[in-house]
Amino acid sequence: MGDVLACLRGWHPALALAELRTLLPDAIMTGTGIDRWWRMEGEQASQRHDVLEMSSGLQCFLIDGVVTSTDGLLQADWLERMRAYLLAHPVPGSVAVRAWKQGGKIPSWSLSALAGQLGGLLHDMGRSIDLDAPDHVLALIGDGPSTSLACGWMEGDGQAAFSSGQRRAGERPFFKPVSLDPRLARLAVNLASGPIHRGPVVDPMTGTGGFLIEASLSGRPCIGLDIHSEMVQGATMNLAWAHDDDVPSESSVKRGDATRLEDALPEAWIGKVAGFVLDPPYGRNSHGSMQADQLLEAAMTSAHTVACPDAGFVLILPMHPMTPHPMTSLPLDSNINLLNGEWKELLATVERCGWTPLSVHAERVHRSLSRLILHAKYAPQD
Ligand SMILES: C[S@@+](CC[C@H](N)C(=O)[O-])C[C@H]1O[C@@H](n2cnc3c(N)ncnc32)[C@H](O)[C@@H]1O
């Protein structure tokens, strides 16, 4: 097996890449020059399967996927390359071709015509075509901005969006304006916790339970705490709703204090928690139990006392938008303008609490608000 092309969704490719790297820590990723397509090697097929099931930012994998710039290329030459690819990578059973574009069209190249020609090649090779339920799908993706094509046998659902439509925050029985969007909540859980076998996930201030829903749906043992009983009841209702009243036994919501996790978590979890996702109170709709900065520091310190040695932490905080909006990972010394407090002080707090900042990204919420997504890892304390 050669390498695999990982194809990312478009809402934030840099965050999606950070998620993928965390879920597949042994894989080696190499850029293709296109921010949504990354070459990957060193992982197992079963790990790819798990990641496809649980990731937020991954679209699909193309096995030995071929990336081609269309600049100066004749369509006949591209088809010849694809014929060679198909001969070198035969698959058993029935096949179909699926084509989609990202970021606009490639001028003078019709994806549907190319897909038809690929179908013709497969037919000429004696393959049985089944458009409804093929055993294998040959994906063809056109990237408008780079005028490049990616093509290969696909693992995953391709262009389907992250399946959050049916559980959008506003559809849940208990909704508050603080509720996080499922795709960001899922991404944060994965970024914090890494591969599923690493251990349980804790959301110390669960609010309406957005992180908990995503962690439990991806099969992770998880506990969400909130200091307010109204939130505990609401998050419990949301969790039951997300699981059609069949909540996994290892997922629960409890009333508890984020600053005293050692009292709130089961004894068996102490020293074993693999990931923390924290979206602390801000604004008028959440009522913190102490000053926001003190609460954050106490919660991060408490998390350190129950974490496993390779635990991760994802902290989400509101920030003023940057212009232009950065779609890349931000250097830690960037000039980040938090809505509350100073960025440099926040970094110092995170380190003081026993966490090493790894990466920071910004996600746009609307014209006057962005969210900071800070990923940190457990740092052993003397
Ligand atoms: C911004 S909201 C979390 C929103 C959540 N991510 C969601 O999707 O709904 C912050 C939550 O922290 C809770 N909280 C405040 N102080 C707390 C503490 N000391 N321990 C636990 N929860 C606390 C608040 O009640 C509030 O529900």
The ligand as an SDF file (V2000), in Angstrom:
LIG
                    3D

 27 29  0  0  0  0  0  0  0  0999 V2000
  -20.6470   28.8120   28.0660 C   0  0  0  0  0  0  0  0  0  0  0  0
  -21.5610   27.6800   28.9890 S   0  0  0  0  0  0  0  0  0  0  0  0
  -21.1780   26.1530   28.2340 C   0  0  0  0  0  0  0  0  0  0  0  0
  -21.9100   25.9750   26.9360 C   0  0  0  0  0  0  0  0  0  0  0  0
  -21.7790   24.6210   26.3500 C   0  0  0  0  0  0  0  0  0  0  0  0
  -20.5070   24.4050   25.6790 N   0  0  0  0  0  0  0  0  0  0  0  0
  -22.9290   24.3040   25.4100 C   0  0  0  0  0  0  0  0  0  0  0  0
  -22.7180   23.8300   24.2480 O   0  0  0  0  0  0  0  0  0  0  0  0
  -24.0700   24.4850   25.8230 O   0  0  0  0  0  0  0  0  0  0  0  0
  -20.7210   27.5960   30.5120 C   0  0  0  0  0  0  0  0  0  0  0  0
  -21.3920   26.7480   31.6060 C   0  0  0  0  0  0  0  0  0  0  0  0
  -20.5200   26.7110   32.7460 O   0  0  0  0  0  0  0  0  0  0  0  0
  -21.3260   26.5220   33.8910 C   0  0  0  0  0  0  0  0  0  0  0  0
  -20.5040   26.8190   35.1060 N   0  0  0  0  0  0  0  0  0  0  0  0
  -20.1440   28.0010   35.6070 C   0  0  0  0  0  0  0  0  0  0  0  0
  -19.3480   27.8310   36.6930 N   0  0  0  0  0  0  0  0  0  0  0  0
  -19.1850   26.5030   36.8500 C   0  0  0  0  0  0  0  0  0  0  0  0
  -18.4590   25.6800   37.7650 C   0  0  0  0  0  0  0  0  0  0  0  0
  -17.7350   26.1960   38.7520 N   0  0  0  0  0  0  0  0  0  0  0  0
  -18.5400   24.3410   37.6230 N   0  0  0  0  0  0  0  0  0  0  0  0
  -19.2740   23.7780   36.6310 C   0  0  0  0  0  0  0  0  0  0  0  0
  -19.9870   24.4950   35.7510 N   0  0  0  0  0  0  0  0  0  0  0  0
  -19.9390   25.8430   35.8410 C   0  0  0  0  0  0  0  0  0  0  0  0
  -22.4810   27.4630   33.6420 C   0  0  0  0  0  0  0  0  0  0  0  0
  -23.6060   27.0800   34.4140 O   0  0  0  0  0  0  0  0  0  0  0  0
  -22.7130   27.2870   32.1330 C   0  0  0  0  0  0  0  0  0  0  0  0
  -23.7170   26.3530   31.8780 O   0  0  0  0  0  0  0  0  0  0  0  0
  1  2  1  0
  2  3  1  0
  2 10  1  0
  3  4  1  0
  4  5  1  0
  5  6  1  0
  5  7  1  0
  7  8  2  0
  7  9  1  0
 10 11  1  0
 11 12  1  0
 11 26  1  0
 12 13  1  0
 13 14  1  0
 13 24  1  0
 14 15  1  0
 14 23  1  0
 15 16  2  0
 16 17  1  0
 17 18  1  0
 17 23  2  0
 18 19  1  0
 18 20  2  0
 20 21  1  0
 21 22  2  0
 22 23  1  0
 24 25  1  0
 24 26  1  0
 26 27  1  0
M  CHG  2   2   1   9  -1
M  END
$$$$
